[in-house]
Structures are given as structure tokens and as C-alpha cells.
Amino acid sequence: MENYNKLVEHFKTIANFGHLSAICGWDAAAMMPSGGNQARSEAWRNFPFISTSYLRLLN
């Protein structure tokens, strides 16, 4: 049961990455201040790597 609970927590975190992605997408579409594009682009570029790296930790 302990391994199952760890798996559930792991996938909850992955679901949170999806939620964060949606929030960031909304923010970029609705509230982008002038000059903010560069910083957001750099942060967003790393997001897929971070989320998929977390998923690979299951192996």
C-alpha cells in the first residue's frame, strides 16, 4: 500500500504541473505586461523539461 500511496502522490504532482501550465497560459494571454515576454518565454521554455523529467522519476 505504501508504494501505491507514493504513486498517487507522484501523479497528483504531475496533475499540478498541468494546472500550472493552464494558469501560465491564461496569464500570458490575459495579463502580459509590456516587457514581460522575454522572462516568461525563458521560464516557459523549461517547463516541458521539468514536467517530463518528474514523470520519468517513476522508472
PQR file of N, CA, C, O and H, with PARSE charges and radii, in Angstrom:
ATOM      1  N   MET A   1       0.821  -1.203   0.000 -0.4000 1.5000
ATOM      2  CA  MET A   1       0.000   0.000   0.000 -0.0000 2.0000
ATOM      3  C   MET A   1       0.861   1.262   0.000  0.5500 1.7000
ATOM      4  O   MET A   1       0.475   2.293  -0.551 -0.5500 1.4000
ATOM      5  N   GLU A   2       2.028   1.161   0.625 -0.4000 1.5000
ATOM      6  CA  GLU A   2       2.911   2.331   0.672 -0.0000 2.0000
ATOM      7  C   GLU A   2       3.343   2.757  -0.730  0.5500 1.7000
ATOM      8  O   GLU A   2       3.370   3.950  -1.029 -0.5500 1.4000
ATOM      9  H   GLU A   2       2.341   0.324   1.073  0.4000 1.0000
ATOM     10  N   ASN A   3       3.680   1.800  -1.589 -0.4000 1.5000
ATOM     11  CA  ASN A   3       4.073   2.125  -2.960 -0.0000 2.0000
ATOM     12  C   ASN A   3       2.921   2.754  -3.730  0.5500 1.7000
ATOM     13  O   ASN A   3       3.122   3.684  -4.511 -0.5500 1.4000
ATOM     14  H   ASN A   3       3.659   0.830  -1.346  0.4000 1.0000
ATOM     15  N   TYR A   4       1.719   2.246  -3.508 -0.4000 1.5000
ATOM     16  CA  TYR A   4       0.546   2.819  -4.167 -0.0000 2.0000
ATOM     17  C   TYR A   4       0.355   4.272  -3.748  0.5500 1.7000
ATOM     18  O   TYR A   4       0.096   5.127  -4.595 -0.5500 1.4000
ATOM     19  H   TYR A   4       1.556   1.491  -2.873  0.4000 1.0000
ATOM     20  N   ASN A   5       0.477   4.562  -2.467 -0.4000 1.5000
ATOM     21  CA  ASN A   5       0.307   5.927  -1.980 -0.0000 2.0000
ATOM     22  C   ASN A   5       1.373   6.853  -2.560  0.5500 1.7000
ATOM     23  O   ASN A   5       1.084   8.005  -2.884 -0.5500 1.4000
ATOM     24  H   ASN A   5       0.687   3.867  -1.779  0.4000 1.0000
ATOM     25  N   LYS A   6       2.598   6.358  -2.693 -0.4000 1.5000
ATOM     26  CA  LYS A   6       3.651   7.156  -3.324 -0.0000 2.0000
ATOM     27  C   LYS A   6       3.309   7.454  -4.778  0.5500 1.7000
ATOM     28  O   LYS A   6       3.521   8.568  -5.256 -0.5500 1.4000
ATOM     29  H   LYS A   6       2.832   5.422  -2.430  0.4000 1.0000
ATOM     30  N   LEU A   7       2.777   6.450  -5.480 -0.4000 1.5000
ATOM     31  CA  LEU A   7       2.384   6.632  -6.871 -0.0000 2.0000
ATOM     32  C   LEU A   7       1.271   7.665  -6.996  0.5500 1.7000
ATOM     33  O   LEU A   7       1.305   8.517  -7.883 -0.5500 1.4000
ATOM     34  H   LEU A   7       2.605   5.545  -5.092  0.4000 1.0000
ATOM     35  N   VAL A   8       0.287   7.589  -6.106 -0.4000 1.5000
ATOM     36  CA  VAL A   8      -0.817   8.557  -6.117 -0.0000 2.0000
ATOM     37  C   VAL A   8      -0.282   9.965  -5.906  0.5500 1.7000
ATOM     38  O   VAL A   8      -0.676  10.887  -6.621 -0.5500 1.4000
ATOM     39  H   VAL A   8       0.260   6.897  -5.384  0.4000 1.0000
ATOM     40  N   GLU A   9       0.604  10.146  -4.943 -0.4000 1.5000
ATOM     41  CA  GLU A   9       1.176  11.469  -4.689 -0.0000 2.0000
ATOM     42  C   GLU A   9       1.991  11.960  -5.878  0.5500 1.7000
ATOM     43  O   GLU A   9       1.957  13.145  -6.212 -0.5500 1.4000
ATOM     44  H   GLU A   9       0.924   9.398  -4.362  0.4000 1.0000
ATOM     45  N   HIS A  10       2.714  11.062  -6.509 -0.4000 1.5000
ATOM     46  CA  HIS A  10       3.507  11.423  -7.682 -0.0000 2.0000
ATOM     47  C   HIS A  10       2.605  11.957  -8.796  0.5500 1.7000
ATOM     48  O   HIS A  10       2.906  12.985  -9.403 -0.5500 1.4000
ATOM     49  H   HIS A  10       2.741  10.100  -6.237  0.4000 1.0000
ATOM     50  N   PHE A  11       1.505  11.261  -9.061 -0.4000 1.5000
ATOM     51  CA  PHE A  11       0.609  11.694 -10.122 -0.0000 2.0000
ATOM     52  C   PHE A  11      -0.205  12.930  -9.735  0.5500 1.7000
ATOM     53  O   PHE A  11      -0.631  13.680 -10.614 -0.5500 1.4000
ATOM     54  H   PHE A  11       1.261  10.426  -8.569  0.4000 1.0000
ATOM     55  N   LYS A  12      -0.425  13.150  -8.467 -0.4000 1.5000
ATOM     56  CA  LYS A  12      -1.047  14.409  -8.043 -0.0000 2.0000
ATOM     57  C   LYS A  12      -0.125  15.576  -8.393  0.5500 1.7000
ATOM     58  O   LYS A  12      -0.585  16.625  -8.844 -0.5500 1.4000
ATOM     59  H   LYS A  12      -0.079  12.541  -7.753  0.4000 1.0000
ATOM     60  N   THR A  13       1.162  15.391  -8.185 -0.4000 1.5000
ATOM     61  CA  THR A  13       2.126  16.440  -8.523 -0.0000 2.0000
ATOM     62  C   THR A  13       2.139  16.680 -10.031  0.5500 1.7000
ATOM     63  O   THR A  13       2.200  17.827 -10.474 -0.5500 1.4000
ATOM     64  H   THR A  13       1.536  14.539  -7.819  0.4000 1.0000
ATOM     65  N   ILE A  14       2.083  15.619 -10.815 -0.4000 1.5000
ATOM     66  CA  ILE A  14       2.039  15.772 -12.272 -0.0000 2.0000
ATOM     67  C   ILE A  14       0.765  16.511 -12.687  0.5500 1.7000
ATOM     68  O   ILE A  14       0.805  17.349 -13.587 -0.5500 1.4000
ATOM     69  H   ILE A  14       2.034  14.687 -10.455  0.4000 1.0000
ATOM     70  N   ALA A  15      -0.351  16.212 -12.046 -0.4000 1.5000
ATOM     71  CA  ALA A  15      -1.593  16.937 -12.325 -0.0000 2.0000
ATOM     72  C   ALA A  15      -1.444  18.415 -11.975  0.5500 1.7000
ATOM     73  O   ALA A  15      -1.989  19.277 -12.665 -0.5500 1.4000
ATOM     74  H   ALA A  15      -0.383  15.532 -11.314  0.4000 1.0000
ATOM     75  N   ASN A  16      -0.712  18.707 -10.909 -0.4000 1.5000
ATOM     76  CA  ASN A  16      -0.468  20.109 -10.545 -0.0000 2.0000
ATOM     77  C   ASN A  16       0.357  20.823 -11.604  0.5500 1.7000
ATOM     78  O   ASN A  16       0.161  22.015 -11.842 -0.5500 1.4000
ATOM     79  H   ASN A  16      -0.270  18.007 -10.348  0.4000 1.0000
ATOM     80  N   PHE A  17       1.284  20.105 -12.244 -0.4000 1.5000
ATOM     81  CA  PHE A  17       2.030  20.699 -13.357 -0.0000 2.0000
ATOM     82  C   PHE A  17       1.073  21.100 -14.480  0.5500 1.7000
ATOM     83  O   PHE A  17       1.228  22.162 -15.083 -0.5500 1.4000
ATOM     84  H   PHE A  17       1.444  19.137 -12.050  0.4000 1.0000
ATOM     85  N   GLY A  18       0.084  20.248 -14.759 -0.4000 1.5000
ATOM     86  CA  GLY A  18      -0.916  20.588 -15.776 -0.0000 2.0000
ATOM     87  C   GLY A  18      -1.710  21.818 -15.394  0.5500 1.7000
ATOM     88  O   GLY A  18      -1.994  22.669 -16.237 -0.5500 1.4000
ATOM     89  H   GLY A  18      -0.042  19.385 -14.269  0.4000 1.0000
ATOM     90  N   HIS A  19      -2.070  21.915 -14.128 -0.4000 1.5000
ATOM     91  CA  HIS A  19      -2.800  23.086 -13.635 -0.0000 2.0000
ATOM     92  C   HIS A  19      -1.937  24.342 -13.768  0.5500 1.7000
ATOM     93  O   HIS A  19      -2.411  25.390 -14.207 -0.5500 1.4000
ATOM     94  H   HIS A  19      -1.839  21.224 -13.443  0.4000 1.0000
ATOM     95  N   LEU A  20      -0.684  24.222 -13.387 -0.4000 1.5000
ATOM     96  CA  LEU A  20       0.241  25.345 -13.514 -0.0000 2.0000
ATOM     97  C   LEU A  20       0.381  25.776 -14.968  0.5500 1.7000
ATOM     98  O   LEU A  20       0.429  26.970 -15.261 -0.5500 1.4000
ATOM     99  H   LEU A  20      -0.299  23.371 -13.030  0.4000 1.0000
ATOM    100  N   SER A  21       0.445  24.822 -15.865 -0.4000 1.5000
ATOM    101  CA  SER A  21       0.533  25.134 -17.287 -0.0000 2.0000
ATOM    102  C   SER A  21      -0.677  25.942 -17.751  0.5500 1.7000
ATOM    103  O   SER A  21      -0.537  26.904 -18.506 -0.5500 1.4000
ATOM    104  H   SER A  21       0.406  23.852 -15.627  0.4000 1.0000
ATOM    105  N   ALA A  22      -1.862  25.544 -17.294 -0.4000 1.5000
ATOM    106  CA  ALA A  22      -3.080  26.269 -17.660 -0.0000 2.0000
ATOM    107  C   ALA A  22      -3.071  27.685 -17.105  0.5500 1.7000
ATOM    108  O   ALA A  22      -3.474  28.625 -17.791 -0.5500 1.4000
ATOM    109  H   ALA A  22      -1.975  24.763 -16.680  0.4000 1.0000
ATOM    110  N   ILE A  23      -2.615  27.843 -15.873 -0.4000 1.5000
ATOM    111  CA  ILE A  23      -2.548  29.177 -15.270 -0.0000 2.0000
ATOM    112  C   ILE A  23      -1.566  30.058 -16.032  0.5500 1.7000
ATOM    113  O   ILE A  23      -1.853  31.222 -16.309 -0.5500 1.4000
ATOM    114  H   ILE A  23      -2.288  27.080 -15.316  0.4000 1.0000
ATOM    115  N   CYS A  24      -0.418  29.503 -16.367 -0.4000 1.5000
ATOM    116  CA  CYS A  24       0.592  30.276 -17.104 -0.0000 2.0000
ATOM    117  C   CYS A  24       0.090  30.660 -18.495  0.5500 1.7000
ATOM    118  O   CYS A  24       0.347  31.766 -18.971 -0.5500 1.4000
ATOM    119  H   CYS A  24      -0.185  28.556 -16.142  0.4000 1.0000
ATOM    120  N   GLY A  25      -0.619  29.752 -19.136 -0.4000 1.5000
ATOM    121  CA  GLY A  25      -1.186  30.065 -20.445 -0.0000 2.0000
ATOM    122  C   GLY A  25      -2.205  31.182 -20.359  0.5500 1.7000
ATOM    123  O   GLY A  25      -2.226  32.076 -21.205 -0.5500 1.4000
ATOM    124  H   GLY A  25      -0.828  28.854 -18.750  0.4000 1.0000
ATOM    125  N   TRP A  26      -3.043  31.135 -19.351 -0.4000 1.5000
ATOM    126  CA  TRP A  26      -4.028  32.199 -19.158 -0.0000 2.0000
ATOM    127  C   TRP A  26      -3.328  33.528 -18.882  0.5500 1.7000
ATOM    128  O   TRP A  26      -3.691  34.561 -19.445 -0.5500 1.4000
ATOM    129  H   TRP A  26      -3.026  30.409 -18.663  0.4000 1.0000
ATOM    130  N   ASP A  27      -2.327  33.489 -18.014 -0.4000 1.5000
ATOM    131  CA  ASP A  27      -1.604  34.705 -17.657 -0.0000 2.0000
ATOM    132  C   ASP A  27      -0.960  35.338 -18.881  0.5500 1.7000
ATOM    133  O   ASP A  27      -1.029  36.553 -19.064 -0.5500 1.4000
ATOM    134  H   ASP A  27      -2.032  32.650 -17.557  0.4000 1.0000
ATOM    135  N   ALA A  28      -0.342  34.527 -19.713 -0.4000 1.5000
ATOM    136  CA  ALA A  28       0.306  35.053 -20.915 -0.0000 2.0000
ATOM    137  C   ALA A  28      -0.717  35.656 -21.873  0.5500 1.7000
ATOM    138  O   ALA A  28      -0.435  36.654 -22.537 -0.5500 1.4000
ATOM    139  H   ALA A  28      -0.286  33.540 -19.565  0.4000 1.0000
ATOM    140  N   ALA A  29      -1.901  35.056 -21.945 -0.4000 1.5000
ATOM    141  CA  ALA A  29      -2.925  35.544 -22.863 -0.0000 2.0000
ATOM    142  C   ALA A  29      -3.654  36.772 -22.326  0.5500 1.7000
ATOM    143  O   ALA A  29      -4.062  37.638 -23.099 -0.5500 1.4000
ATOM    144  H   ALA A  29      -2.131  34.246 -21.406  0.4000 1.0000
ATOM    145  N   ALA A  30      -3.817  36.849 -21.014 -0.4000 1.5000
ATOM    146  CA  ALA A  30      -4.682  37.884 -20.457 -0.0000 2.0000
ATOM    147  C   ALA A  30      -3.956  39.024 -19.764  0.5500 1.7000
ATOM    148  O   ALA A  30      -4.482  40.136 -19.719 -0.5500 1.4000
ATOM    149  H   ALA A  30      -3.485  36.145 -20.387  0.4000 1.0000
ATOM    150  N   MET A  31      -2.769  38.789 -19.222 -0.4000 1.5000
ATOM    151  CA  MET A  31      -2.176  39.802 -18.361 -0.0000 2.0000
ATOM    152  C   MET A  31      -0.718  40.120 -18.689  0.5500 1.7000
ATOM    153  O   MET A  31       0.023  40.553 -17.807 -0.5500 1.4000
ATOM    154  H   MET A  31      -2.342  37.885 -19.258  0.4000 1.0000
ATOM    155  N   MET A  32      -0.297  39.920 -19.911 -0.4000 1.5000
ATOM    156  CA  MET A  32       1.097  40.111 -20.267 -0.0000 2.0000
ATOM    157  C   MET A  32       1.458  41.597 -20.213  0.5500 1.7000
ATOM    158  O   MET A  32       1.014  42.371 -21.060 -0.5500 1.4000
ATOM    159  H   MET A  32      -0.898  39.568 -20.628  0.4000 1.0000
ATOM    160  N   PRO A  33       2.259  41.998 -19.226 -0.5600 1.5000
ATOM    161  CA  PRO A  33       2.685  43.402 -19.190  0.2800 2.0000
ATOM    162  C   PRO A  33       3.748  43.651 -20.253  0.5500 1.7000
ATOM    163  O   PRO A  33       4.426  42.725 -20.699 -0.5500 1.4000
ATOM    164  N   SER A  34       3.881  44.885 -20.643 -0.4000 1.5000
ATOM    165  CA  SER A  34       4.921  45.197 -21.631 -0.0000 2.0000
ATOM    166  C   SER A  34       6.280  44.843 -21.041  0.5500 1.7000
ATOM    167  O   SER A  34       6.560  45.134 -19.879 -0.5500 1.4000
ATOM    168  H   SER A  34       3.330  45.637 -20.281  0.4000 1.0000
ATOM    169  N   GLY A  35       7.109  44.221 -21.844 -0.4000 1.5000
ATOM    170  CA  GLY A  35       8.435  43.822 -21.397 -0.0000 2.0000
ATOM    171  C   GLY A  35       8.469  42.487 -20.675  0.5500 1.7000
ATOM    172  O   GLY A  35       9.552  42.017 -20.327 -0.5500 1.4000
ATOM    173  H   GLY A  35       6.882  43.984 -22.789  0.4000 1.0000
ATOM    174  N   GLY A  36       7.342  41.869 -20.441 -0.4000 1.5000
ATOM    175  CA  GLY A  36       7.309  40.610 -19.710 -0.0000 2.0000
ATOM    176  C   GLY A  36       7.507  39.380 -20.581  0.5500 1.7000
ATOM    177  O   GLY A  36       7.710  38.279 -20.069 -0.5500 1.4000
ATOM    178  H   GLY A  36       6.463  42.251 -20.724  0.4000 1.0000
ATOM    179  N   ASN A  37       7.448  39.559 -21.871 -0.4000 1.5000
ATOM    180  CA  ASN A  37       7.516  38.415 -22.778 -0.0000 2.0000
ATOM    181  C   ASN A  37       8.840  37.661 -22.681  0.5500 1.7000
ATOM    182  O   ASN A  37       8.834  36.430 -22.709 -0.5500 1.4000
ATOM    183  H   ASN A  37       7.283  40.454 -22.286  0.4000 1.0000
ATOM    184  N   GLN A  38       9.956  38.344 -22.570 -0.4000 1.5000
ATOM    185  CA  GLN A  38      11.259  37.690 -22.533 -0.0000 2.0000
ATOM    186  C   GLN A  38      11.389  36.761 -21.316  0.5500 1.7000
ATOM    187  O   GLN A  38      11.774  35.601 -21.460 -0.5500 1.4000
ATOM    188  H   GLN A  38       9.960  39.344 -22.547  0.4000 1.0000
ATOM    189  N   ALA A  39      11.076  37.261 -20.145 -0.4000 1.5000
ATOM    190  CA  ALA A  39      11.193  36.453 -18.926 -0.0000 2.0000
ATOM    191  C   ALA A  39      10.249  35.257 -18.961  0.5500 1.7000
ATOM    192  O   ALA A  39      10.635  34.152 -18.579 -0.5500 1.4000
ATOM    193  H   ALA A  39      10.764  38.204 -20.028  0.4000 1.0000
ATOM    194  N   ARG A  40       9.022  35.467 -19.413 -0.4000 1.5000
ATOM    195  CA  ARG A  40       8.069  34.357 -19.479 -0.0000 2.0000
ATOM    196  C   ARG A  40       8.500  33.313 -20.501  0.5500 1.7000
ATOM    197  O   ARG A  40       8.354  32.112 -20.272 -0.5500 1.4000
ATOM    198  H   ARG A  40       8.709  36.364 -19.723  0.4000 1.0000
ATOM    199  N   SER A  41       9.027  33.774 -21.619 -0.4000 1.5000
ATOM    200  CA  SER A  41       9.484  32.831 -22.646 -0.0000 2.0000
ATOM    201  C   SER A  41      10.595  31.937 -22.115  0.5500 1.7000
ATOM    202  O   SER A  41      10.605  30.735 -22.377 -0.5500 1.4000
ATOM    203  H   SER A  41       9.146  34.750 -21.805  0.4000 1.0000
ATOM    204  N   GLU A  42      11.520  32.514 -21.377 -0.4000 1.5000
ATOM    205  CA  GLU A  42      12.622  31.730 -20.821 -0.0000 2.0000
ATOM    206  C   GLU A  42      12.113  30.714 -19.797  0.5500 1.7000
ATOM    207  O   GLU A  42      12.549  29.563 -19.795 -0.5500 1.4000
ATOM    208  H   GLU A  42      11.512  33.491 -21.164  0.4000 1.0000
ATOM    209  N   ALA A  43      11.207  31.130 -18.941 -0.4000 1.5000
ATOM    210  CA  ALA A  43      10.650  30.217 -17.942 -0.0000 2.0000
ATOM    211  C   ALA A  43       9.812  29.134 -18.611  0.5500 1.7000
ATOM    212  O   ALA A  43       9.914  27.960 -18.255 -0.5500 1.4000
ATOM    213  H   ALA A  43      10.852  32.065 -18.942  0.4000 1.0000
ATOM    214  N   TRP A  44       9.000  29.515 -19.562 -0.4000 1.5000
ATOM    215  CA  TRP A  44       8.109  28.577 -20.229 -0.0000 2.0000
ATOM    216  C   TRP A  44       8.887  27.542 -21.036  0.5500 1.7000
ATOM    217  O   TRP A  44       8.453  26.397 -21.160 -0.5500 1.4000
ATOM    218  H   TRP A  44       8.918  30.469 -19.852  0.4000 1.0000
ATOM    219  N   ARG A  45      10.033  27.940 -21.583 -0.4000 1.5000
ATOM    220  CA  ARG A  45      10.861  27.032 -22.374 -0.0000 2.0000
ATOM    221  C   ARG A  45      11.292  25.822 -21.530  0.5500 1.7000
ATOM    222  O   ARG A  45      11.426  24.721 -22.064 -0.5500 1.4000
ATOM    223  H   ARG A  45      10.385  28.870 -21.482  0.4000 1.0000
ATOM    224  N   ASN A  46      11.508  26.010 -20.235 -0.4000 1.5000
ATOM    225  CA  ASN A  46      11.959  24.939 -19.356 -0.0000 2.0000
ATOM    226  C   ASN A  46      10.829  24.085 -18.787  0.5500 1.7000
ATOM    227  O   ASN A  46      11.078  22.995 -18.272 -0.5500 1.4000
ATOM    228  H   ASN A  46      11.398  26.904 -19.801  0.4000 1.0000
ATOM    229  N   PHE A  47       9.621  24.556 -18.874 -0.4000 1.5000
ATOM    230  CA  PHE A  47       8.509  23.855 -18.232 -0.0000 2.0000
ATOM    231  C   PHE A  47       8.304  22.427 -18.743  0.5500 1.7000
ATOM    232  O   PHE A  47       8.177  21.519 -17.921 -0.5500 1.4000
ATOM    233  H   PHE A  47       9.419  25.441 -19.293  0.4000 1.0000
ATOM    234  N   PRO A  48       8.266  22.183 -20.050 -0.5600 1.5000
ATOM    235  CA  PRO A  48       8.065  20.793 -20.502  0.2800 2.0000
ATOM    236  C   PRO A  48       9.177  19.853 -20.020  0.5500 1.7000
ATOM    237  O   PRO A  48       8.908  18.697 -19.695 -0.5500 1.4000
ATOM    238  N   PHE A  49      10.396  20.331 -19.974 -0.4000 1.5000
ATOM    239  CA  PHE A  49      11.506  19.506 -19.493 -0.0000 2.0000
ATOM    240  C   PHE A  49      11.308  19.132 -18.023  0.5500 1.7000
ATOM    241  O   PHE A  49      11.522  17.983 -17.636 -0.5500 1.4000
ATOM    242  H   PHE A  49      10.614  21.270 -20.238  0.4000 1.0000
ATOM    243  N   ILE A  50      10.906  20.090 -17.222 -0.4000 1.5000
ATOM    244  CA  ILE A  50      10.710  19.836 -15.791 -0.0000 2.0000
ATOM    245  C   ILE A  50       9.582  18.840 -15.571  0.5500 1.7000
ATOM    246  O   ILE A  50       9.735  17.894 -14.798 -0.5500 1.4000
ATOM    247  H   ILE A  50      10.733  21.024 -17.537  0.4000 1.0000
ATOM    248  N   SER A  51       8.457  19.040 -16.237 -0.4000 1.5000
ATOM    249  CA  SER A  51       7.315  18.151 -16.011 -0.0000 2.0000
ATOM    250  C   SER A  51       7.582  16.742 -16.525  0.5500 1.7000
ATOM    251  O   SER A  51       7.204  15.777 -15.861 -0.5500 1.4000
ATOM    252  H   SER A  51       8.333  19.809 -16.865  0.4000 1.0000
ATOM    253  N   THR A  52       8.219  16.588 -17.683 -0.4000 1.5000
ATOM    254  CA  THR A  52       8.506  15.242 -18.172 -0.0000 2.0000
ATOM    255  C   THR A  52       9.618  14.588 -17.362  0.5500 1.7000
ATOM    256  O   THR A  52       9.617  13.368 -17.196 -0.5500 1.4000
ATOM    257  H   THR A  52       8.526  17.372 -18.223  0.4000 1.0000
ATOM    258  N   SER A  53      10.546  15.355 -16.866 -0.4000 1.5000
ATOM    259  CA  SER A  53      11.591  14.786 -16.011 -0.0000 2.0000
ATOM    260  C   SER A  53      10.986  14.221 -14.733  0.5500 1.7000
ATOM    261  O   SER A  53      11.413  13.173 -14.248 -0.5500 1.4000
ATOM    262  H   SER A  53      10.547  16.346 -17.001  0.4000 1.0000
ATOM    263  N   TYR A  54      10.007  14.906 -14.196 -0.4000 1.5000
ATOM    264  CA  TYR A  54       9.340  14.409 -12.990 -0.0000 2.0000
ATOM    265  C   TYR A  54       8.620  13.097 -13.282  0.5500 1.7000
ATOM    266  O   TYR A  54       8.635  12.178 -12.463 -0.5500 1.4000
ATOM    267  H   TYR A  54       9.661  15.758 -14.589  0.4000 1.0000
ATOM    268  N   LEU A  55       8.001  13.015 -14.432 -0.4000 1.5000
ATOM    269  CA  LEU A  55       7.296  11.782 -14.813 -0.0000 2.0000
ATOM    270  C   LEU A  55       8.282  10.620 -14.933  0.5500 1.7000
ATOM    271  O   LEU A  55       7.961   9.494 -14.554 -0.5500 1.4000
ATOM    272  H   LEU A  55       7.988  13.761 -15.097  0.4000 1.0000
ATOM    273  N   ARG A  56       9.476  10.886 -15.457 -0.4000 1.5000
ATOM    274  CA  ARG A  56      10.487   9.835 -15.624 -0.0000 2.0000
ATOM    275  C   ARG A  56      11.036   9.322 -14.302  0.5500 1.7000
ATOM    276  O   ARG A  56      11.660   8.261 -14.278 -0.5500 1.4000
ATOM    277  H   ARG A  56       9.737  11.801 -15.765  0.4000 1.0000
ATOM    278  N   LEU A  57      10.831  10.015 -13.231 -0.4000 1.5000
ATOM    279  CA  LEU A  57      11.308   9.557 -11.931 -0.0000 2.0000
ATOM    280  C   LEU A  57      10.644   8.255 -11.490  0.5500 1.7000
ATOM    281  O   LEU A  57      11.109   7.599 -10.557 -0.5500 1.4000
ATOM    282  H   LEU A  57      10.324  10.877 -13.250  0.4000 1.0000
ATOM    283  N   LEU A  58       9.572   7.891 -12.152 -0.4000 1.5000
ATOM    284  CA  LEU A  58       8.900   6.641 -11.802 -0.0000 2.0000
ATOM    285  C   LEU A  58       9.746   5.421 -12.150  0.5500 1.7000
ATOM    286  O   LEU A  58       9.588   4.360 -11.546 -0.5500 1.4000
ATOM    287  H   LEU A  58       9.195   8.424 -12.910  0.4000 1.0000
ATOM    288  N   ASN A  59      10.622   5.566 -13.101 -0.4000 1.5000
ATOM    289  CA  ASN A  59      11.456   4.418 -13.527 -0.0000 2.0000
ATOM    290  C   ASN A  59      12.530   4.079 -12.539  0.5500 1.7000
ATOM    291  O   ASN A  59      13.301   3.145 -12.761 -0.5500 1.4000
ATOM    292  H   ASN A  59      10.750   6.427 -13.592  0.4000 1.0000
TER
END
